[in-house]
Amino acid sequence: MPKARWLLAAGLACLAVSGLASPAAAAGATPVDKVLSYTCPFPLIGLQKLNVEVKASFDVPSAPGGTLTTSDLSVSVSVPDKAARGLALVGAASVEGTAGAEVTLVNGSLTRPVTVPLTVAKAAVPQSGPFTAQATGSVPQIVVPNAGKTTVTLGGFSTRLTPKKADGWFTGLGSFTSDCTLDPGQDAVLLSFDVGTAQTGYRYGLAGTTTVKALGTTVPLSGSFAVTTQPSFSGGPTFDPARAEFKLFGFVPGTAELRFTPDGEQTGELGDGGFAAQARLALALPQVSLFGLPVADPNCRASAAIPVDLRTGSGFALATGGPVTGTYAIPPLTGCGAFTAYLSSFFQGEGNTFALALAAR
């Protein structure tokens, strides 16, 4: 087969995944937006990677024997310029065909593979430049028979595609099949939920920063965040130990280990798809140094619990996470040894901030 035709085949495999039309999402459905990487075998140009964005909404069953309904499922890929130019060389003005996406449902002891059949609608092909093709298909409802943890995971996809000339006749390429595989090391789980048990809490991974105004420094943070919604709201952050680097008076180098830990009841309330948490944190500074020399006792800490109002921001969803911010004041320090008063003057004060990003686990 001439080289132009093989280049055409390479680009057409990108059409395997495009928009998947389905019924409108039900009220209360859980939205999912995930980007995954695939590798497809292409003649002449070899293995190529495609970044595929998957969007869907899921309406989950509340009890065993119910059905899982998928709506607003779309998988978007832009066909690259090389494919358009290859199509032009063989006289193709459009492309169409079929595809099948592999999905696996795991529900307790049940593992059920499902293939979603798709029809790739006729798409006009430009002389050059990328273009997008759309596909439609009916996503079947799936019965979920067992109680317990349930996951929906995306796998590979396969296509059978046909380019055609402007008069509707086939090009010399004919029809071809391309099987694409999910690249390893990715989290391909689109949805995870429990059947038969009401969700009363959420757990998130945490990343972000805290700015200590008096020191003039911003400190990277990591950790977790737990929220319980029934019978009443409670929840707050658990931070990993953090390292602050600063310069006193603009030139004296210093470091401090910051340990924020929960202290007492963590309350709050839900609202507008997010929450406002009234957290109480203890702050310990077991290591403080200047010029590389320790200047604080291991028992150095804030003299009182620190109240923090942590509020979710735009784009936050309980099911997936999002931004959380808050402000706090550091009280005077205690237990730091001979330099307690001196160190306290550099740490205490208002206007300190948290800027966090939560990701559902």
Secondary structure, 3 states (H helix, E strand, C coil): CCHHHHHHHHHHHHHHCCEEECCCCCCCCEEEEEEEEEEEEECCCEEEEEEEEEEEEEECCCCCCEEEEEEEEEEECEECHHHHHHHHHCCCCEEEEEEEEEEEEEECCEEEEEEEEEEEEEEECCCCCCEECEEECCCCCEEECCCEEEEEEEEEEEEEEEEECCCCCECCCCCEEEEEEECCCCCCEEEEEEECCCCCEEEEEEEEEEEECCCCEEEEEEEEEEEECCCCCEEEEEECCEEEEEEECCCEEEEEEEEEEECCCCEEEEECCEEEEEEEEEEECCCEEECCEECCCCCCEECCCEEEEEEECCCCECCCEEEEEEEEEECCEECCCCCHHHHHHHHCEEEEEEEEEEEEC
